[in-house]
Amino acid sequence: MAAFKDKKNGTWYVQFRYTDWTGERQQKLKRGFTTKREAQEWEREFLRTKQSDPDMSFESFVKLYEQDIKPKIRLNTWLTKESVIESKILPYFKKRKLSEITPRDVLTWQNQMLKQKDKTGQPYSPTYLKNINNQLSAIFNHAVRFYELHENPVRRAGAIGEKESDEMLFWTKEEFLQFIDAMMDKPMLYYAFEILYWCGIREGELLALTPADFNFKEKTLRINKSYQRIKGEDVITPPKTKKSIRTITIPDFLCDEIQDYFKQFYSLPEDARVFPLSKHQLIRGMEYGCKQTGVKKIRIHDLRHSHVSLLINMGYSAVAIGNRVGHESVDITFRYAHMFPTVQKEMATKLNEERSA
């Protein structure tokens, strides 16, 4: 592989041709290398990536992984992956050849992760350990599927950590009514919490709502987008899943409340955010209401659990609830099975009748 010295500044450069993924011949020029060896190694690594050669460095493969995966997922999802990759994975593997990383290497990395401490001086949680291990495994799985890597070393090394099921916290109707009374002097937060509790939507869905999403004649609310704050900018993205795109029928009292809320604005464009709040402001609002009333503190997302538990208590089926909140009915059944005791009794009764028939 040829490298050339730039007579103007004494640095080295490479210039060569290669065949791209469409079969076309392309020319590549890269300048600014300190040594001839550095320039030649860059050319070798570049050609390995273009040829899907598993002898490329782990760092080079991660760049290919980003090119392949990033366009297919939500930006905030990729940023979460990127943070884990850059802080917990690349520092250990970036200079290694992808094909030479062994299960023993992965075990050593896992043991390092088990020793790490978070900002508070505590060991990483089992859930976080599982997530970072899964991310490393996902990278190797991608290499196996699409880049001719022989095997995924993480699979042989095994798992670390474990997924902790979210604690099922929720407010009863009585607790919510007590809480919401304390929010009357904060109108925007009051109406935001009303929608969260009585509609069961996600906080990102709430913060993306515009006047155009409300149809007061039909008494419906359209959910088709989500709000994220990414790198200091407000970003509107598609909702979490295809199932999340839905139209919710809202109760009469809530229709009246939201129309009253809109009247507080001198002008509210159809595409303006109805609740120009941050997720942090919602959290602070909840903390305020809990402190004022003594109602137990829950997460913003737990208002969604609260809505589901209310509907279950009212006797609605998992299918009907799933359609309203944008979940598959099987997810509702699995996560809230302990809250469907009457269903179990009905099953036993039906089985009794079947046996006696």
N, C-alpha and C positions, 0 to 999 in steps of 0.2 A: 504494500500500500504506500503510495507516494504522498509525501508532504513537502511543502515548499516554504522557503523563508521569504518573508516580506522585507524587501530591501529598505523600505521607507522607515520602518520602526523596529525591525529585528525580531518581530513575532513570527509565528508559523501559521500556515493555513493548509487546508485540504480542499481539493476540487475534484469531483468524480461524478460518474454517471451510475444510475441504478434504475431498476424497473419497478414502477409503482403498482398498486393493487389493481389498476385497470389494464396493466400490460404495457403502458406507455413508458418510454425511456425519459428519465428526468435528469437534470444536472443539479448537483448540490455543491455549494461553496460555504465554507465556514472558516472564519478568521479569528485571530486573537489568542492563539495558543502560545504558552510560554516556551514549550519544548517540542521538538519533532515527535518524540514518543507520545506526548499528550495528544497531539493532533492525530496521529495514526490510531491511537486507542479510541478516540472519539469516532473516527470513521468506521472502525470495526464494530463498535457498539451500535452505531446508526444502522449499519447494514443488517446486523442481527435482528433489530426490531422490525425492519422492513421485511425480513425473510421469516418472521415468526419463529426465530431460533431460540429455544429454551435456554441456550447458553448466555443469553443477554443478562445484564445485571438486574437484580430485583427492582432497583430504582427505575430502570428503563421500562420494565414491565408495568410498574405502577402507572406510568404515564400512558401506556397503551390501555390499561384498565380504565383510567379516567376517560379517555377518548371514547371507549366502548360503552361505559355505564352511565356517565354523567348526563348525556342527552335523553336517557330513558326514564330518569327519576326526577322527583321534585328537587328544586335547588337546595332547600333547607335540609333535605335528606342527604344529598351529596355533601353538603358542608359538614354535617355530623360525621359522615364517613371520612372525609378529608382530614378532619381534626384528629380522629383516632389514628389514621394512617401516618400522619406527619409526626405526631407526638409519641405514639406508642409502638409503631411498627418499623418505619423507615430508619430510625436511629440504630436499630439492631441488625437490619438485613440489607440495607440499600446497596452496599458494595459487593455483596455476595452474588454469584451466578444463580439464577433462578433454579436451574437444574441440579445444583449442588447443595441446596438447603435440605437437610435431612430431618427425620423425626427427632433425632437427638438434639439438633439445633433448636427445634421448636420447643422441646421440653425445657431446654436451658432458658429460652425466652419466657416460657410460661412461669418458671420459677422466679425469674426476675420480676415479672408482673405481680406475682403473689407477695413479693417483698415490698413493693412500692407503696407509698403513702399519698393520700390526697392532700389538699390544701390545709385541711384541719388536723393533719397528722394521723389520720385513721387509715387502715388498709382499704384498698379498693373494695367496693361492695361485690357480693357474688354476682349480681346482675351485670355490673360494669365489666367484671372479668369475663363473663360469658360473652358479652357483646364484643369486646376487643378480640377475643379468641375467634369468634364467629367471623369477624371482619377479615382476619388473616386467612382463615379457611376459605372465605369467599374469593379472595384474590387467587389462591392456588386452584380452586375449583374452576375459575375462569381460564386459567392457564391450561388446565387439563382438557377442558372442553374445546377450546379454540386455538391453542398454541402448542399442541403436541407435547405438553409436559406429561411424563409417564404416570405420576401419581401425586396426590395431595398429601404432603408430609404431616399436616395438621390432623388429618383423619386417623393416621396411625398413632400420633402422639396422644390423642384423646382430648377430652374437654376439660376446661377449668371453669369454676364458678357455676352458678345455676340461676335460672330465671325465677325471680320472686314474683308471685302473683300479687297484683295490686290489692291493697287492703280495700275491701268493699265498704267505704264510708259513704253515708248519705244522710240527708235531712228528711225527717218526716214533714208532712204538710204543716203541722203545728210549729215545728222548728223554723221552717222557712218563713211562715207568716210572722213569727216573732222577729226574725232577722230583718225582713223587708220593711217592717215598720220603722226600724232605726235608720233606713236609707232614704226616708221621705225628703230630707233636707238636701239630698244630693241627687237631683233629678236624672241626670244622665246615667249614673250608676244604678239608680232605682229601676229605670226601664230596662237597662241591660240585664240586670239580675232577674227581672220578671220574665224576659224572653228565655234566658238560659234555663230557668226552672220549669216554666210552663210549656216550653217547646223542646227541651232536651237537645239543643244543638251544641256543637263544639264551640269553644271560645274563638277559634280562628274564623269559623263560619259567622259568628256573631259580629266580629269586628270588621268583616268584609261586607256586611249588609248595606244596601243603598235603598233610597226611597222606591226605586223601580222594582225592588224585590217584594214589596208589599202590594197586595191586591185587596183593598178593604171591601170592595163590592162582593168579591167571592170569599173573603175572609181567609186568604191563603198567604203563605210566606214561601218564597222560592229560595232554595239553597243550591247554589251552583258555583261557589268560589270560597276561597279562604284567605285570610290576611296573615302575613308573616312580616316580621321585622328582620331583615337580613343585611348585615354589614352596614347598619345605620340608615337603611332605606326601607320605606314602606313597599311591600311587594304583595300583589294579589295573584294567587296561584289557583289552579283547579283544586277542588276538594280532595279529601284524603283518598277516596276510592270512587269508582263509577257508581256504586250503590249509594254514595253520599249525595249524589245529585238527585234532589227530590223536591216535592212541593208539600208543605205541611199546612193542614187546616188549623187555624188558631181560634181559640175561644172568643166569644163576643166581648167579654170584659177586657181582654188583651187588645183586641182591635180598637176599642174605645180609648184605651190608655195610650197606645202608640199614636193614634191620631191627635190626641191632646199633646203628646210630646212633640210632634211635628209642628204644631201651631206655635211652639215656643221659638221657632226659628223664623227670622225675617225672610230668609230665602234659603231653600234647600234643593240644590240641583239633583236631578234624577240619578246622577252617577256619583254623588258625594257619599262618603262614608257616614252612615247614620250615627255611629258611635266612634268618633275619632279618639279613641282611648288606646292605651298600650296594655299588654297583658299584665305588666307590673302594676298599672293603676287599678286593674280589676282585683288583683291580689290585695293591694293596700285597702281597697274598698271593702273587701270581705273581712279583712282583719279589723277594720274599724267597726263594722256591723257586729261582729262576734264579740268584740270588747264591750260594746255598748249594751248588748243583750245577754251575754253569758252563754249564748248558743255555742256548742262545740265547734271548733275550727275544722273545716274540711277544705279540700282543694277546689279550685274553680271547676275542674273536670268532674268532681264528685256531684256537682249540680245535675250533670247528665245522668249519673247513677240514680240520683234522687228522683228525676223525672221517670226513669224506667221503673223504679221501685213503686212509685205512685201508680203507674199504669198497671203493673202486676197486681197491686192491691185492689185495683178497680176491676180486675177480672179479665183484662185483655190478653190475647194469645201472644206467643213469642213472634209469630209471623206478623201480626198487626203492629206490634211494638217495633220490630226490626225495620219495617217499612217506614215508620215515622222517624226513627232516629238514624237511619242510614246504616244499619247493621244487617248482616245475614241473620235469619231467624235462628240458625244453628248456633251462632255466636251468643245470641241472647239466651238461648236455652242453656248453653254451657256455663256462661259466666254467672247467670242468675238462677241456676237450678234450685238452689236452696230456698229461693223465695217463691217457688211454685208448689207449695205443699198440697194444695187442693188437687192439682193435677195427679199427684201420686195416689191420692185417695180415690180419685175417679178411675184410675187405671186398675186399682185393686178391686173396686166394685164391679167394673166391667169384666175382669177376669173371673170373679166369683160367678157372675151371671153366665159367662161362657161355659164354665165348668158344669154348672147345674143344668144347662140347656140339653 
